[in-house]
Amino acid sequence: MIFEIESNNEYWYQLLNCLPVSSNSIEYKRLKRVWADQTRFKGTKGTTNRKHTLFNLTSEQNLQISLWENFSIFNKEKFILKLIKLANLDFPIQSVTNVSWSYEWEKPIYKNEYRIGIKLIDIVLKITTNKSEYLIVIECKNLTSKLAEKDLSPSYYLDNIEEFDRFGTNKSILYCIGERAEKAVKEQVKQLKNNVGIITWESLAILQLDLVIDLEVNETIKKFISYSLIKQFQNKGIKTNGYHIIDNKTSSQINIPFDSLLIDLDNNLIDIVNLDFIDIIKMDIEDNIKGFICGALLNQFPIASRKTLPFEYLNYELKQSEIDKTEYQSRQERELQIWDL
């Protein structure tokens, strides 16, 4: 049985902590690829039960963009090195100069010059170092699903794709799954000989919380980000193992009841929770961190004194019901190599 949590929200930006600060950004473009995809609607058209799969909080589409997008606030090198270690991928990477990724990249399949189908890849992640480039194709599953038959063929995702040829052997597939399916998936992939990695959504949560410590912001903001991450993951039914922060050191081994953790953090964070968006935007911190704080305040700490949205472009975004009525995404939009920009 698939565990589902439906959202009653109408706008895509109500589903994320980490919001792009501009509609001209790469972050906005890669997110739009998912929320503007009309093929993802389910239910009878014109009825109230018709929803974009993104608005199911535990769907693969929601998990991959709402949780993976959090990585945009962290140090790229530390994020990648810890991810590779966690996934046990065999990449000899010691330093990172750039990281880029995209969601739901669509690659058309041709035979004799005729388009006969597509390959749809959940996340394409490109890593650039001083010496080389590496590619990780990430196949995301919901919290309970095992791998499908095609998922067990890394060549389906990695081979016979012209854009991937230049990476040679510097490419791998990574399965991101729920903890409840981990045992079954490990059994499924043990016969694979390729450079294959596995992480769970639960371990991804701990990885992100570990990365908070290295952010170049003050302790109050670190605690706020940690709290927002914990709440985001647990709202989706993803355990964070009693994770908390004490004096700039992490601890994921102490099982503190989540309610107690909330009370403790609320007492420390009352000042930031009551800030207006303009106060966050004026902070001397990176834009992506501003976007995260504003997104968390908008969606997890709504207060009556905030009369506006944090960024101007959000005022012109469409409701999901309006997206359903617009023209379909063009092939050019669906095939745009955002991961390679």
Phi, psi and omega in degrees: 000132180274127179280121184234141172232114182273145177255142176265007179289159182249340185246144182300326185287351176278359185255355186238152164278318190265100182262139172296144180277347183213147176282356176265001186275160174299321181301316180295317183297318182288328177287321181298329179306328182269307188289339179265011182272105183289346179286353183266006178279143176232150182103165183291129182299136179089359180251163183287343180271004177276121183219151171289140181299338177301332184273004164269111191295346178245015174287159179301320182296318180291315181300316186290323182271324183286326183265317180294325182298338176303333182298342183292347180269351188261162174302124188299316183294314181295321178300312183291314182298321179287325178295314180298319179294315181298319182276353180059043178273144183267072177240126181277057183264127178243336177217154184228132178259333179200153177222134176217152180207167177218163178248143173052048178288131183254124179243115180290147177251128181242148173220121182054043177072005178254136177285118184245358180168191180219157164251131181244117186249124186304303179222130171249121184243121178250131180245129179247131175241180178293337186251335189199183175234148179227152182230132173237122173265125185248121177258116184261140175237159175288188191288345185235349189280142170276183180277144174280170183301316181293333179294335183276008176241089179307330181296333178301322183269333190254334187253162179058032174236109188306319183294341181265351187300322186294345181277348178055236179272000180275049180215152185207164173249141180233126178263126177249114191227173174277150180303327182292340180257000189299313182300314181294320181291320178299325176292322180295321190263358187295339180273352181286137183258351182287173175284090187244138178237157177225132168227157175254160176299327179294317179289330176295322178298314180295322178300313180296320179293325175296323183290338180302325185301329184270000178294142180271066177221169181286170186296326180296317179292320177302314181294322179296315179298317179299314179299316181296321177295313180302313181297319180298311181294316184289333175295340178262004180083021181256122183287144174241015171055043176064027185295137174208174181240132178229117174048050175067017176235145182267153173213116179248013184255343184269122184273084175271131177305139186301321180300320179294321179298318180298315181299315181299314182289324178301320180296328181275339191247012185302326181294312182289327179296330182268004180288152170276161181300323181298329178294323179291316183297329180280350182295148179272068179223168182296149182302319182296326178288322174302316180297321179294311182298316180296319179296318179294319178296318181296316191258339181248339181229056180291128177231152187297333184289343178272107186265348186236169172275156187293327183233140187304318185298336181295337179294343185248007179285152184268149170291161180297327178293329178284324177299322181299338183261353183276173177293150181295152173306141177285158175301324180299319178292320184287333183259002181298128182277070180299329180293345183246013181275000000 
